[in-house]
Amino acid sequence: MVLAMVDASGPDSPPAPAFGPDSEEMLRCIRCELRYVPSKSTSSLRLTYCSFLCELGDLGFSIAGLEHMEPQPKAIEAPAVELDPQPEPGEPAVVE
């Protein structure tokens, strides 16, 4: 029995998965679209972003920073009340 080798790299075939040096499948970053190995990512969301910078750039904050945030109490300010200046004695009062 003879088996024929079939070329599976045609236009209709799915692309072959890219593997990293440790035989770990490489993912594609949703921000920069570069391929990366999740175990080497510096992002907290390793399965989404290739690095901390892509996470920060896409979200505007990092998950690690969000976890360590402490709420700052708002300073309560007394409302500013404007008082009409009192006319000096001897001057006639002006009514508008």
Helices and strands as residue ranges (DSSP letters): E 27-28, E 35-36, G 38-40, H 52-59, H 63-67
